[in-house]
Amino acid sequence: MRKDVRILLVGEPKVGKTSLIMSLVSEEFPDEVPLRAEEITIPADVTPERVPTHIVDYSEAEQTEEQLFQEISKANVICIVYAVNNKKSIEKVTSHWIPLINDRTDKDSRVPLILVGNKSDLVEHSSMETILPIMNQYQDIETCVECSAKNLKNISELFYYAQKAVLHPTGPLYCPEEKELKPSCIKSLTRIFKVSDLDNDGILNDNELNFFQRTCFNTPLAPQALEDVKNVVRRNMTDGVNDDGLTLKGFLFLHTLFIQRGRHETTWTVLRRFGYDDDLELTQEYLFPMVKIPPDCTTELNHNAYLFLQSVFDKHDKDRDCALSPEEVKDLFKVFPYMPWGPDVNHTVGTNEQGWITYQGYLSQWTLTTYLDVQRSLEYLGYLGYSIIYEQESQAAAITVTRNKRIDLQKKQTQRSVFRCNVLGARGSGKSGFLQAFLGKNLQTQRRIREDHKSFYAISTTYVYGQEKYLLLHEVMPDFDFLSEADLACDVVCLVYDVNNPGSFEYCAKVYKQYFIDSKTPCVMLAAKSDLHEVRQHYSLSPHEFCRKHKLHPPQPFTCSTIEAPSKDIYTRLTTMAMYPHARLRCMCACNRCSYCLCQNLLKLELLRSIKAQLCRVVFNRHMAQADLKNSTFWLRASVGATVFAVLGFAMYRALLKQR
């Protein structure tokens, strides 16, 4: 809605333009009337719409034609004043003033006009018979008012209608020739109906109507008032009310009725509450509220946002199969001006056997959008009406901005829920297969994916120590010389090479040494296609030697050439490393070659276990036989022995780690 209103009064000399302004201000007819009144500003607190109003007078005697044109271009509404007792001034309305104004304004953005018949106190008849044909001829004319500056008749009403014509224009809403709502208005009200239809059954029941009424007008409707509204619709159309609820046709009919009865401010109040501007477009302020994101911080959806998205999913999952069919997805996005999800989304998140997005996949896609492009996520939430349904100031209330990653590293803990893993590797190394395997697709399923439907992202949930976290995989294009900051900014790096391609590992080694050798970002080598024969890599060091030299975990074997869904263990390990980059995970393998695995195997030997048990039994029996358990020296020696044993064990563990 506009922040102020500028009203311009024009007309022939001596019709009473200046008298109208002075009578409004002083509330009495002036004894002496100047040629032109100075511009007057009425404060917001004394106007019905609570908007500052500027009233500008025009005098042909004091102003040039160029000054008139300037005032016309600045005006929000123009009052063409004529004298009801002067036929010539009425004729000038159509022969001079309306053509002049139309010539000086754009056809698509013409200002509303109000015809003002002054000096009604001098005649006993009305000029409406002459004026009504003019109103029907020109669509820009909002209304006509007869008034008298001398006896103050309809003076306040005149300027109220002028203000109303600006703040609540009829033009964008209604076509008087067709006597029906305009298509853009129908489209906007249809979205409002669908957002307000909380159970998606095609009708607004009493609870939904009350919520709508409270949202738009801050007051619920009494039960009898609700019934009266529905009775009005029933009397005028057969399919406006169904199952005692208001249908879309009934909802549109009510707004048509409001406008026809001159209450278009009611429709405008609804439209503006749902984010629309004067052109029936959603405002930038509504769709893109301000969210400050400091450097090294990420954006996530909070608990209320997930609850809202869950309710939207349940609202459109009509067959209750915990997945959205293509028809259900289209129905969900009918409140959008375009389809936001393409076919690549089905290969970015989890789907069922039919290829439909599951409930978890649906939430994952929202999580991905919020992480990568929070403004896009705010826009989508705006279309769905998050701030209205949850009665928040804006969609920004749905966003959590995480704290700086450096603080997480210092405190050695994080409250984040989404972690990014950039997947790098040479062409054909198996990066895409690694992403799709995260979504539970084996190699056979992946081969059915169309090339133009492939995605460079994959996101799903993993569990780390009982906590559900989102892992976002991003396949980085293998352009070694042009890796951008975005390609390097992540929580963990996965370097993929093909065990069956002798030239594959060299790319991983060079990328690691060029970009990550001095980085605090954890890195993992992935030996992809491990079901194939492993060949010697054309690099000075073997993958195992390279990892040992740079104190990395040994290459992790991985294959998606399986009958069932590929294993997800590696993804849990990646998430764990992303959550705890400061901690060195003891082991990620079962190679039986590294120090940790050898130590574990030694401790698990049955012979060692039996020797340990026999030793403990002998020592215990000896002390039980020779020592008095009440003697304090026994407990002192036992404590010292336990301490020495713990220190030696810890020293041995540190020594084994250094060997790795």
VENZI-V475778 format. One record per backbone hydrogen bond with DSSP energy under -0.5 kcal/mol. NH is the residue of the N-H (numbers start at 1). CO is the residue of the C=O. Records with the same first field share a line. If there is no record, write none. Layout:
NH: CO + CO
This chain:
5: 52
7: 5 + 54
8: 77
9: 56
10: 8 + 79
12: 81
15: 12
20: 16
21: 17
22: 18
23: 19
24: 20
25: 21
26: 22
27: 23
34: 32
40: 55
42: 40 + 53
43: 41
46: 43
47: 44
50: 47
52: 3
53: 42
54: 5
55: 40
56: 7 + 54
57: 37
58: 9
63: 59
68: 64
69: 65
70: 66
71: 67
72: 68
73: 69
74: 70
75: 71
76: 6
77: 6
78: 112
79: 8
80: 78 + 114
81: 10 + 79
82: 116
84: 82 + 118
86: 83
90: 86
91: 87
92: 88
93: 89 + 90
94: 90 + 91
95: 91
96: 92
97: 92
98: 93
100: 96
101: 97
102: 98
103: 99
104: 100 + 101
105: 102
109: 106
110: 107
112: 76
113: 140
114: 78
115: 143
116: 80 + 114
117: 115 + 145
118: 82 + 116
120: 147
122: 119
123: 120
130: 127
131: 127
132: 128
133: 129
134: 130
135: 131
136: 132
137: 133
138: 134
139: 137
141: 138
142: 113 + 140
143: 113
145: 115
147: 117
148: 153
152: 148
153: 148
155: 152
158: 154
159: 155
160: 156
161: 157
162: 158
163: 159
164: 160
165: 161
166: 162 + 163
167: 163
168: 164
169: 166
173: 170
174: 170
175: 180
176: 174
179: 175
180: 175
182: 173
185: 182
186: 182
187: 183
188: 184
189: 185
190: 186
191: 187
192: 188
193: 189
194: 190
195: 191
196: 192
197: 193
198: 196
200: 197
204: 246
205: 203
209: 205
210: 206
211: 207
212: 208
213: 209
214: 210
215: 211
216: 212
217: 213
218: 214
219: 213
226: 222
227: 223
228: 224
229: 225
230: 226
231: 227
232: 228
233: 229
234: 230
235: 231
236: 232 + 233
237: 233
240: 237
242: 245
245: 242
246: 204
247: 240
248: 202
251: 247
252: 248
253: 249
254: 250
255: 251
256: 252
257: 253
258: 254
259: 255
260: 256
261: 257
262: 259
263: 258
266: 263
267: 263
268: 264
269: 265
270: 266
271: 267
272: 268
273: 269
274: 270
275: 272
276: 271
277: 281
280: 277
283: 275
287: 283
288: 284
293: 291
294: 292
297: 294
300: 400
302: 398
306: 302
307: 303
308: 304
309: 305
310: 306
311: 307
312: 308
313: 309
314: 310
315: 311
316: 312 + 313
317: 313
318: 316
320: 317
324: 357
325: 323
329: 325
330: 326
331: 327
332: 328
333: 329
334: 331
335: 332
336: 333
340: 338
342: 340
345: 342
346: 343
347: 344
348: 345
349: 345
352: 356
355: 352
357: 324
358: 350
359: 322
362: 358
363: 359
364: 360
365: 361
366: 362
367: 363
368: 364
369: 365
370: 366
371: 367
372: 368
373: 369
377: 373
378: 374
379: 375
380: 376
381: 377
382: 378
383: 379
384: 380
385: 381 + 382
386: 381
389: 385
390: 386
391: 388
392: 387
397: 394
398: 395
399: 396
400: 300
401: 399
402: 298 + 400
405: 296
407: 404
408: 404
409: 405
410: 406
411: 407
412: 408
413: 408
419: 470
421: 472
422: 420 + 492
423: 474
424: 422 + 494
426: 496
429: 426
434: 430
435: 431
436: 432
437: 433
438: 434 + 435
439: 435 + 436
440: 437
441: 436
442: 440
443: 560
446: 442
447: 443
448: 445
449: 446
453: 450
454: 451
458: 473
459: 348
460: 471
462: 469
464: 462 + 467
465: 463
467: 464
469: 462 + 467
470: 417
471: 460
472: 419 + 470
473: 458 + 471
474: 421
475: 456
476: 423 + 474
479: 477
480: 478
482: 479
483: 480
484: 482
488: 484
489: 485
490: 488
491: 420
492: 420
493: 522
494: 422
495: 493 + 524
496: 424 + 494
497: 526
499: 497 + 528
501: 498
502: 500
504: 501
507: 504
508: 504
509: 505
510: 506
511: 507
512: 508
513: 509
514: 510
515: 511
516: 511 + 512
517: 512
519: 516
522: 491
524: 493
526: 495
527: 525 + 556
528: 497 + 526
529: 558
530: 558
532: 529
535: 499
538: 502
539: 537
546: 542
547: 543
548: 544
549: 545
550: 546
551: 548
552: 547
556: 525
557: 555
558: 527
562: 560
572: 568
573: 569
574: 570
575: 571
576: 572
577: 573
578: 574
579: 575
580: 576
581: 578
583: 580
585: 583
598: 594
599: 595
600: 596
601: 597
602: 598
603: 599
604: 600
605: 601 + 602
609: 605
610: 606
611: 607
612: 608
613: 609
614: 610
615: 611
616: 612
617: 613
618: 614
619: 615
620: 616
621: 617
622: 618
623: 619
624: 620
625: 621
626: 622
627: 623
629: 627
631: 628
634: 631
635: 631
636: 632
637: 633
638: 634
639: 635
640: 636
641: 637
642: 638
643: 639
644: 640
645: 641
646: 642
647: 643
648: 644
649: 645
650: 646
651: 647
652: 648
653: 649
654: 650
655: 651
656: 652
657: 653
658: 654
659: 655
660: 656
